[in-house]
Amino acid sequence: MADQGKNVGFQSAAGLIRYFEEEKSKGPKLDPKLVIYIAIIGGIIIELLKVWWPIH
């Protein structure tokens, strides 16, 4: 009984490590500042479009 409890914790930790290793290898690498700048520029463009093409 005691052996089963110890193995469960190790197996679950190994699964998490495997998951994070797989996630690191996929997708583009973006700087967090770049994401914030893109969001700010997108917000400014949306606000300008509201002025240029008002919907009444």
Buried (B, 14 or more C-beta within 10 A) or exposed (E): EEEEEEEEEEEEEEEEEEEEEEEEEEEEEEEEEEEEEEEEEEEEEEEEEEEEEEEE
